Amino acid sequence: MPPEQEATGSNPVGRTVYKLMKHLHILFFISMIYGATKKEQLIIDFLEARYSGNSILVKSMLADDFIYQHTPYSGLNITTSYSNGSLTVTGFISDDSVSNKLQIGDIIHEINGKTIPQVQLPIRGPVGEANQLIITRVGDSTFTTDTLELQLIQYNQNTESFINDIIAYNQEWYNFHLEIINILSRKNQIMIHYHWEGSKTEEGPVFHFYAMELIQREKNTGLIKRIEGLWSEKQFRDQFR
């Protein structure tokens, strides 16, 4: 699942809907029930299999060179782990110049004059904005100062990574519900807009997210070649503090 689709919020209303463990319901608008084409129905079936953890069916519907392009966002392009009031660099989201300034194992102690516990994460701002970091290099206890600019990042997954995420994501949820809001198709491209909600326990809070994705299929085989998460107003607003 895309990192930018984190489910947030809680709502006790509608919990009675969730009676069967990990049972996925698809709701269609009346116009959609009678209007979905065969091609669109295949994409709906794919989405259902994806969120219900049916990795075998999902894999059978993907092209050999499948790629999932997550929704882009602005960020520092690093993954970190928190420990004892600091962040340790654990990896890089994409191959870029930031890896020339930081290395895996470097420790970040301050960002823009604030200690890590005081910093609101993730770091937000416009692409290109400079952020001052106080760090210690891996294997060195000397404090140094460096500057990193926010970048426009788009995380990509291949088939193996995508399938592994499907399995892991499904295991986290007790039950969930999927509503297809709209789906439009033209030739080998399908635009789909949907709403997902679920809970981790039988009587737990309900979490939500909305997503829009552009799906491209191979002309000859009909297999899914690419899924692209689309930029939304939320990604735009997240650049502002």
C-alpha positions as CSV (number, residue, x, y, z in Angstrom):
1,M,0.0,0.0,0.0
2,P,1.1,3.6,-0.9
3,P,2.9,5.4,2.2
4,E,0.7,8.4,1.4
5,Q,-2.5,6.4,1.9
6,E,-2.2,6.1,5.7
7,A,-5.6,5.6,7.2
8,T,-6.6,8.3,9.7
9,G,-9.4,9.2,12.0
10,S,-12.0,7.2,13.9
11,N,-15.7,6.9,13.8
12,P,-17.9,4.5,15.9
13,V,-20.8,4.8,13.5
14,G,-21.4,1.9,11.2
15,R,-19.5,-0.7,13.2
16,T,-22.4,-3.1,13.0
17,V,-21.6,-3.4,9.3
18,Y,-18.4,-5.2,10.1
19,K,-19.6,-8.7,11.1
20,L,-17.5,-11.0,8.9
21,M,-13.8,-11.1,9.4
22,K,-11.8,-9.8,6.4
23,H,-14.9,-9.8,4.2
24,L,-14.7,-7.2,1.5
25,H,-17.9,-5.5,0.3
26,I,-18.0,-3.5,-3.0
27,L,-20.7,-0.9,-3.3
28,F,-21.7,0.5,-6.7
29,F,-23.8,3.5,-7.4
30,I,-27.0,2.5,-9.3
31,S,-25.7,4.1,-12.5
32,M,-22.6,2.1,-12.1
33,I,-24.3,-1.3,-11.6
34,Y,-25.8,-1.1,-15.0
35,G,-23.1,1.0,-16.7
36,A,-19.7,-0.7,-15.9
37,T,-18.1,-2.2,-19.0
38,K,-16.4,-5.6,-18.9
39,K,-13.0,-3.8,-18.8
40,E,-14.1,-1.7,-15.9
41,Q,-15.5,-4.7,-14.0
42,L,-12.1,-6.4,-14.4
43,I,-10.4,-3.4,-12.6
44,I,-13.1,-3.5,-9.9
45,D,-12.4,-7.2,-9.4
46,F,-8.7,-6.5,-9.3
47,L,-9.2,-3.8,-6.6
48,E,-11.3,-6.2,-4.6
49,A,-8.6,-8.9,-4.8
50,R,-5.9,-6.4,-3.9
51,Y,-7.5,-5.3,-0.6
52,S,-8.8,-8.7,0.3
53,G,-5.2,-10.1,0.1
54,N,-5.8,-12.4,-2.8
55,S,-2.1,-12.3,-4.0
56,I,-2.5,-15.2,-6.5
57,L,-5.3,-13.5,-8.4
58,V,-3.6,-10.1,-8.3
59,K,-0.4,-11.5,-9.6
60,S,-2.2,-13.2,-12.5
61,M,-3.6,-9.8,-13.6
62,L,-0.2,-8.0,-13.7
63,A,2.1,-7.7,-16.6
64,D,5.7,-8.9,-16.3
65,D,7.0,-5.3,-16.3
66,F,4.3,-4.0,-13.9
67,I,5.1,-0.9,-11.9
68,Y,3.1,0.9,-9.2
69,Q,3.9,4.6,-9.0
70,H,2.7,5.9,-5.7
71,T,1.3,9.4,-5.2
72,P,4.1,11.9,-5.3
73,Y,4.9,14.1,-2.3
74,S,7.5,16.5,-1.0
75,G,10.0,15.1,1.5
76,L,13.6,14.6,2.5
77,N,13.9,11.3,0.6
78,I,15.1,9.3,3.6
79,T,13.7,6.6,5.8
80,T,14.5,6.7,9.5
81,S,14.0,4.9,12.8
82,Y,13.5,6.8,16.1
83,S,15.6,6.0,19.2
84,N,16.6,7.9,22.3
85,G,15.5,11.3,20.9
86,S,17.1,11.1,17.5
87,L,16.5,9.6,14.0
88,T,18.8,7.1,12.4
89,V,18.9,7.0,8.6
90,T,17.8,3.5,7.5
91,G,17.5,4.0,3.7
92,F,16.6,6.2,0.8
93,I,13.2,6.3,-1.0
94,S,14.6,7.1,-4.4
95,D,18.1,7.3,-6.0
96,D,19.0,11.0,-5.7
97,S,21.7,13.5,-4.6
98,V,20.6,13.3,-0.9
99,S,22.4,10.0,-0.7
100,N,25.7,11.9,-1.3
101,K,25.1,14.0,1.9
102,L,23.7,11.3,4.2
103,Q,24.6,7.6,4.6
104,I,22.7,4.7,6.2
105,G,23.6,4.8,9.9
106,D,24.0,8.6,10.2
107,I,22.1,10.0,13.2
108,I,20.0,13.2,13.0
109,H,19.8,15.1,16.3
110,E,18.1,18.4,15.2
111,I,16.1,19.8,12.3
112,N,15.8,23.5,11.8
113,G,17.0,24.3,15.3
114,K,14.6,21.9,17.0
115,T,15.5,18.6,18.7
116,I,13.8,15.6,17.1
117,P,11.1,15.2,19.8
118,Q,10.1,18.8,19.1
119,V,9.9,18.4,15.3
120,Q,6.6,17.8,13.6
121,L,7.1,14.8,11.3
122,P,7.0,14.4,8.4
123,I,8.8,17.5,7.4
124,R,6.6,19.7,5.3
125,G,7.2,22.5,2.9
126,P,7.6,23.4,-0.8
127,V,9.9,21.5,-3.0
128,G,13.4,23.1,-2.9
129,E,13.1,24.5,0.6
130,A,16.3,24.1,2.6
131,N,16.3,22.3,6.0
132,Q,19.2,22.5,8.4
133,L,20.2,19.2,10.1
134,I,22.5,18.6,13.0
135,I,23.9,15.1,12.5
136,T,26.7,12.7,13.6
137,R,28.1,10.5,10.8
138,V,28.1,6.8,11.1
139,G,31.2,5.7,13.1
140,D,31.9,9.3,14.2
141,S,30.7,11.2,17.4
142,T,31.4,14.7,16.0
143,F,28.4,16.9,15.5
144,T,28.2,18.4,12.0
145,T,25.7,20.7,10.2
146,D,24.3,20.0,6.7
147,T,21.5,21.3,4.6
148,L,19.0,19.2,2.7
149,E,16.3,20.4,0.3
150,L,12.8,19.0,0.1
151,Q,12.4,16.9,-3.0
152,L,9.4,15.8,-5.1
153,I,9.4,12.0,-4.4
154,Q,7.5,9.3,-6.1
155,Y,8.0,5.8,-4.7
156,N,7.8,3.0,-7.2
157,Q,7.1,-0.8,-6.7
158,N,7.6,-3.8,-8.9
159,T,5.4,-6.9,-8.8
160,E,7.3,-8.6,-6.0
161,S,7.2,-5.6,-3.7
162,F,3.6,-4.8,-4.6
163,I,2.5,-8.4,-3.8
164,N,4.4,-8.4,-0.5
165,D,2.6,-5.2,0.5
166,I,-0.8,-6.7,-0.3
167,I,-0.1,-9.6,2.0
168,A,1.3,-7.5,4.8
169,Y,-1.5,-4.9,4.6
170,N,-4.3,-7.5,4.6
171,Q,-2.9,-9.1,7.8
172,E,-3.2,-5.9,9.7
173,W,-6.9,-5.5,9.3
174,Y,-9.8,-7.3,11.0
175,N,-12.3,-6.2,8.4
176,F,-12.8,-3.5,5.8
177,H,-15.2,-2.0,3.3
178,L,-14.6,-0.6,-0.2
179,E,-16.8,1.8,-2.1
180,I,-16.2,2.5,-5.7
181,I,-17.1,6.2,-6.2
182,N,-16.5,6.4,-9.9
183,I,-14.7,4.6,-12.7
184,L,-14.0,5.9,-16.2
185,S,-12.2,4.1,-19.0
186,R,-10.8,5.1,-22.4
187,K,-9.0,2.6,-24.6
188,N,-6.4,1.0,-22.3
189,Q,-6.6,3.5,-19.5
190,I,-8.9,3.4,-16.5
191,M,-9.4,6.1,-13.9
192,I,-10.8,4.9,-10.6
193,H,-11.9,6.8,-7.5
194,Y,-12.6,4.9,-4.4
195,H,-13.1,5.1,-0.6
196,W,-11.6,2.5,1.8
197,E,-12.4,2.1,5.5
198,G,-11.6,-0.6,8.0
199,S,-10.8,-1.6,11.6
200,K,-8.0,-3.5,13.2
201,T,-10.2,-5.2,15.8
202,E,-13.9,-6.3,16.0
203,E,-15.0,-3.2,18.0
204,G,-12.1,-0.9,17.2
205,P,-12.1,2.5,15.6
206,V,-12.8,2.8,11.9
207,F,-10.0,4.3,9.7
208,H,-10.6,5.9,6.2
209,F,-8.8,7.0,3.1
210,Y,-9.8,8.1,-0.4
211,A,-7.7,7.3,-3.5
212,M,-7.6,8.1,-7.2
213,E,-5.5,5.9,-9.5
214,L,-4.8,5.8,-13.2
215,I,-4.5,2.2,-14.4
216,Q,-2.9,1.3,-17.7
217,R,-3.4,-2.1,-19.3
218,E,-1.5,-3.8,-22.1
219,K,-3.2,-3.6,-25.4
220,N,-2.7,-7.2,-26.5
221,T,-3.1,-9.1,-23.2
222,G,-5.2,-6.8,-21.1
223,L,-2.8,-7.3,-18.1
224,I,-2.2,-4.3,-15.8
225,K,1.0,-2.6,-16.8
226,R,1.0,0.4,-14.5
227,I,-0.9,2.0,-11.6
228,E,-0.2,5.6,-10.9
229,G,-1.4,7.3,-7.7
230,L,-2.6,10.9,-8.6
231,W,-1.6,14.1,-6.8
232,S,-4.5,15.5,-4.8
233,E,-5.2,18.7,-2.9
234,K,-4.0,17.0,0.3
235,Q,-0.5,16.6,-1.2
236,F,-0.6,20.2,-2.2
237,R,-1.7,21.4,1.3
238,D,0.8,19.2,3.0
239,Q,3.6,21.4,1.6
240,F,2.4,24.2,3.9
241,R,3.2,24.3,7.6
